[in-house]
């Protein structure tokens, strides 16, 4: 990709903007959102509907669902220059090196064309040791793409998956029109921070985005960092969202949050699946267990940041549980994989469109040896690409469980 922020650096920004057409940002221009909230300066995309957000009292989930992983502006235009004003909220952690700026990926007719970041915006300062947060306000910023081909084309701007992004204004040097329904298969996915994007390079290179691109399907990503916890309101959101294919990645957050014991886990999975099936009774549905994560394979949660032992400035995580407590019902990844496989096997007798995939087929021991988890918990950019390619081959390919009954 090329970084093209400005093809006329000497032209004042106000003069450039005066020559451009402003197009109202509406739901018709957005993909991957379940709700739009009107705020003082613009629109805030949400990946959970308002009713679900009202039932949530967890700040981590509130932050994660408002980070627009998989959300993109999509439109047709002849424009050679595009400007997007946004107000970002970027996370910063006390005692941890600054995180890189989120990236905007520009795709033209489905192909990567440019990347950029935006300046300004708010900073959410998080003190993990003290358990406190503080918001430092900042101004609206502008991301600009120029030098685009002067022809009719489909443009997609993928929003940063790691920054809450309020959409303020869209300007172009040619008219914009929404893209009508292409009839592509709609894939609805739910998972943890790894599905959210974790350490992927950019929003269009998270593993779900890569898998969707390879398979030619339309992604709605309900991957929520730290928050794939079998919440009933998330199940209802999945139930009520149109989809031709559904996948659920379950396990790592239930373990590292130390949220429940085995007695509660099985019924919670059944209830989650029952709710989804109310709205999608025959839709192909794939349950995916956790990728390999050595710190939690046989050690229960909770999981905590190890602020005293960072490697080359990289935050590390460690499991705090006692393996002996598994006998009392505490959960590990191996316990959860066994339980998920059993539940899917038993339900599939009456639900032939329900399938199971062991997450270690996407990232296992050999992968860990070659592409270790930098923080002991999240895959890096190279591993995201491998996971996306494997998911496309194992699940979305013509012979895969999510391709047998494509729309």
N, C-alpha and C positions, 0 to 999 in steps of 0.2 A: 504494500500500500504506500501511497505517497502522502506526505503531509502538505496540504495546500490550504493555508489559512487565509491568504489574501493575495490576489493577483495584481493589486494596485496599492502597494504599501504607502505611497505618497498622497493618495487621495483621502481627504478627511472622512471619517466614518459617517458623519452627518450628511455629507454630500452623496456618498455612496448610497445610503439608506433612502435618500430622497428620490433616487433613480429606480428604486425597486418597488415591486408590487407587494403589498401586505395581504396575506391570506389568513382569515380566521382559522385558528386551530380547533377542529371539532373531532368528535368520535369517528367520523367518516375517514379521517386521515390517519387513524391510529390502529395498530394491531397489537394484540397481546395484553390488552387492558380489560379489566372487569368493571371499572368505575372511573369517573372523572370528577374531581372535586374542584369547584370554582374557588379560588383564593384571591387575595387582594391584588396580586400582580398577574396571575395567570391560572393555568389549569395544572392540577397535580394528578398524574396518573396513579391509580391504585390497582393492585393485583388481588385484592379482596373486595367484595362489595361492602356497602355502608353497613348493612345489617350485621355482617360478620365482624367488621371493625368495632361496632358498638358492643359486641359480646366479648371482646378481647381486652384484658387488662395487663398484658405483658408488653413492656416497652421494646423488647428485642423484636418481637413479631411486628409491632407497629412500624418500627424502622425498616425491617426487612421487606415487608409487603409494599412499602412506598418506594423502595429502590427498584427502578423499572427494568429488572432483568427480563430480557426477551421483548421489551416494548420498543416499537419502532414506528416512526412516521413513514407512510408509504403513499406515493402519489405519482401521477404522470405529468410531465412537463417538458418543454424545450429549453428550460432555463440553463444558462451556463454559469450562473452565480446563485448561491443559496446562503442566506443568513438565518440563524436561529438564535433568538434571545432566550436565555434560560436563567433561572435562579437555582443554583445547586446548593445542597447541604452535604458537605464532605466530613467524614469521620476522622478524628485525630485522637490518638491514645497517649495518655501521660506515660512517659518513660519508654516509649516505643518510637523508632524512627518514623518520620512522616510517610504516609502511604502515597503512592503515585496518583496523579490526577486521573480521574475517570476519562475514558475515551469515547468519542462518538465515531461510529463506523459508518461510512457512506458506501452504499452499494448501488451500482448502476446496472439495471437489467440483471440483477442477481449476482454481479461480480464485484469484488472489493475494488473501490476506486480511490478512497482517501480516508484518513483519520485525522482527528483533531481533538483538542481539549478546550475547556472554557475556563476563564479566570473569574475572580471575584467569588461571590456566593457566601453562604454561611459555613461556619465550622462548628461541628458538634464535638466538643472536647470531652472524652470519656476517661475517667479515672477508674480502671478496673480494680485496683487495690481498695479504693475507698467506696466503690459502687456509686459514684456520682457522675452527673453529666452537666455540661454548661454549653449553651449556644452562643456563639460569637457571630453577630449579624454581619452581612456583607452585601455588596451591590450585585445587580443583574449583570451577566456577562453575555458575550456573543461568540458563537462559533460560526466560521465562514468557510464555505467551500467554493472554489472558483475554477475556471478553466475546464468546465465540464463540456462534453460534446454537444454541439448545437444541432440537436435532432430530438424527435419525440422519443422518450425513454421512461422507464419506471425507476424511480428513485426511492431508496429506503435509507432512513437515518436511524440507526440503532442507538438508543440512549444508553448512557453509562450504567452498567449493572451494579456499581458500587456507590453511587451517589443519588440521593433523593433529588429529583429534577422537576422543577416547576416550569412549565412551558409558557413563555410570555408572548413571543411573536415569531412569525414565519414570514420571511421576505425573499422574493425571487425576482429575476429580471425577465421572466415570462410567466404567463398564467399557470396555475396549478389546478389539477382536477383529481378527485379521488379515483382509486383503482377499483373497478367493479369486481364482484366476487369471481375469483378465478376458478372456483370449483375444486381447488386443491384440497386434499385430505387434511382434516383438522386434528392435530395431535395435542392433547391436553396432558401435561406432565406436572407431578407434584413431588417434591423432595426437599433435601436439606441444603446447607450452604454449598455443597458441591454441585448440586443442581442449580442453585442460585448463580454460581459462577466462581466462587472462592478466588483462586489465584490465576484464573484465565487472563490472557493478555488484554482482551477487549470483549465487548458485549456480543459480537457475532461469532466469537471463538470460544464461548462456553461450550461444554460438551453437548447440552441439549440443542443449542443453536447449530453446532456443526453437524450433529446427527440429522436435524431437520433439513439442513441444506443438502446433505448427501442424498437423503431419501426423497427430497422434493415435497415435503409436507409443511403445513402451516402450523407454527408452534405457538401455543400459549403456555408460558412457563410459570407455574406456581411453586417454584423452588424458593423456600424461605430460609435464609441463614439462621441456624439454631432453632428452627421452629417447625420441623416436620414431626409433630407430636401427637398425631391422631386426634386433633381438635374437631369436635362435631361441626363447628361452623365452617371449617375448611372442607369437610366432607360435603356439606350442603352447597358450598360454592362450586365444588367439582360436579355435584349432581345437577346443578342448574346451568352449567356452562355448556353450550353446544360443542360436541366433539364426535369425531369418527373413531378415534383411537385414544386410549387412556393408559398412562403408566404411573405407578406409585412406587417411589423409592423410600423404603421404610427401614429404620433401625438405628442409625448412628446417633441421631438426636435423642431418641428414647433412652439410649445407654448413657451418652455423655451428660444429659441433664439429670440422670438418676431419677427419672420421673415416676416410674411405676415398677411393680414387681410382676413376675410371670403370671400370677393369678389374674391381674388386671389387664395384662397386655393382650392375651388371646381374645377375650370378649371385646376389647377396644378395637382390635383389627376387624373382627366380625361386624361390629357396629359401623365402622368406617365403610367397609365394603357394602353392607346392606344399604346405607344411605346413598352411596353412589349408584347402586343398582336401581334405586327408585326412579332416577332420571335417565339412566342408561342401562336398561335391562339386558340388552344383548350386545352392547358395544364391546369389541375386543379390549380386554383389561389385563395389563401385565403388572404383577407385583414383583418388584426388584428388591432384593436384600442389599445390605451394605457392601461397599467395596472393602477390600482388605484394609484394615487399620490395626497394625500390630499392638498398639497400646491398649486396645479395647477388645481384641479377639477373645481373650479369656479373663480379662480384668474388668469388673464393673465400673460404672461411674461413681461419683461425678468426675467430670473433666474440668481442669482449671488451667489458666495460663501460668507458665513458669517464668515469672518476671525476672528471676535472678540468674537464669541460665539461657540467655539468648545467644544464638550462634550467628556470628557475622551480622548482628543487628536484626536477625530473624526471630520473632517471637516463637516460643515453643509451648506445646501443650503436654500435659501429663495426666494419666488416669490416677485417681485417688482412692478408688475402691479396693476391696480385699477379695481376691478370688475365692476365699473360703466361704464368702457370703452367698455364692451362687446356690449352695445347698438350701439356703433360706429363701430363695426366689429372686435374688438380684439378677439383673440382666446383663449379659455380654453379647457381643455380635454373634458368636457361635450359637448361643442359646436362642437368639432371635431368628437366625437363619433356619434352625431346625423347626421352630414353631411356625414360621411363615410357610415353609415348605409343606408342613402337615396341614395347615389351614387351607391352603390353596388346593392341595391334593384332595382333601375331603369335600370341599365346596365344588370342585370341578366336576364331580360326579353328576351334579344337577346344573352346572353352569359351564358348558363346554367352551365358552369364550373367555374363561378366566385362566391365566397362565402364570407361571413362576420363573424367575431368572435369578440365579445366584450371582450376586454382585461381583464375586471374585472372578467371574468369567469376563468382566469388563476391566478389572484391575486386581491382579492377584499377586502371589509371592514373587514370581519372576519379574513382574512389572515393578514391584516395590524395590527389588534389587537393582533394577536399571534406572528407574525414575522414582527415587524415594520421596516420601511426603516431606516437604521442606520444614513444616512446623509440627510434624507427627500426626497431622489430622487432615490436611487439605492437599489435593494434588496440584502440581504446577501446570503451566501452560502446555507443556509437551504431553503431560499425562491427560489433560483435558482433551487434546486432539485424539489421543489413542482411545480414550473412553468413548468419545463421540463416534469415531469410526467403527468401533466394535459394536456399539449399540445399534447403529444403522445396519450393520451386517447381521447381527443376531436377532434383532427385534423388528426392524422396519423393512428389511429386504423382502422380496416376493415370497420366500418360503418361511418368513418369520411370523411369530404369533400376532404381531400388530399389522400384518399385511394381508392376512387371509380374507378379511372382509372389508377391504377399503371401500370408501364411498366412491 
